Amino acid sequence: MKIIINGIEKNIKENTTIKKLLQELKVLDKTMAVAVNMKIVKKDDWDKYTLNEGDKVEALNFVGGG
């Protein structure tokens, strides 16, 4: 099935959770926040939240600077 993550279309397997997606993308340890269809999903729920066809996912990390 297709989703859009950070503006890029990606094919994923059905029943993929946010946590599994981030692990596959090798960004789990770098990601601080995730929104699916403009709604924030709590980090504690990433392993329970199953993505659906057409979901728009934004994975955010925080960068310090000065």
C-alpha positions as CSV (number, residue, x, y, z in Angstrom):
1,M,0.0,0.0,0.0
2,K,1.1,3.6,-0.5
3,I,1.7,6.3,2.0
4,I,3.4,9.6,1.9
5,I,6.2,10.2,4.3
6,N,7.8,13.7,4.5
7,G,6.4,14.4,1.1
8,I,7.7,11.3,-0.6
9,E,5.5,8.5,-1.8
10,K,6.5,5.1,-0.3
11,N,5.1,1.6,-0.7
12,I,4.8,-0.3,2.6
13,K,3.4,-3.6,3.7
14,E,-0.1,-3.7,5.2
15,N,-0.3,-3.6,9.0
16,T,2.9,-1.5,9.2
17,T,3.1,0.5,12.5
18,I,4.8,3.8,12.8
19,K,7.6,2.2,14.8
20,K,8.2,-0.5,12.1
21,L,8.3,2.2,9.4
22,L,10.8,4.3,11.3
23,Q,12.9,1.2,11.9
24,E,12.9,0.3,8.2
25,L,13.9,3.8,7.4
26,K,16.7,3.6,10.0
27,V,15.5,6.9,11.7
28,L,13.7,5.5,14.8
29,D,16.4,6.8,17.2
30,K,16.5,10.2,15.5
31,T,12.8,10.9,15.3
32,M,11.3,13.0,18.1
33,A,7.7,13.5,16.8
34,V,5.4,11.9,14.3
35,A,2.1,13.3,12.8
36,V,-0.2,11.2,10.7
37,N,-2.7,13.2,8.6
38,M,-1.8,16.3,10.6
39,K,-2.5,14.7,14.0
40,I,0.4,14.1,16.5
41,V,0.8,10.5,17.5
42,K,2.4,10.0,21.0
43,K,5.7,8.1,21.0
44,D,4.2,5.6,23.4
45,D,1.7,4.7,20.7
46,W,4.1,4.3,17.7
47,D,4.2,0.5,18.1
48,K,0.4,0.3,18.2
49,Y,-0.6,2.8,15.5
50,T,-1.1,1.0,12.2
51,L,-0.8,3.0,9.0
52,N,-3.4,3.0,6.3
53,E,-3.5,3.4,2.6
54,G,-2.9,7.1,1.7
55,D,-1.8,8.3,5.1
56,K,0.4,11.3,5.1
57,V,3.2,10.9,7.7
58,E,5.5,13.6,8.9
59,A,8.5,12.4,11.0
60,L,10.3,15.2,12.7
61,N,13.5,15.5,14.5
62,F,14.8,18.5,16.4
63,V,18.0,20.2,15.5
64,G,19.8,22.6,17.8
65,G,21.7,25.5,16.5
66,G,22.9,28.9,17.2
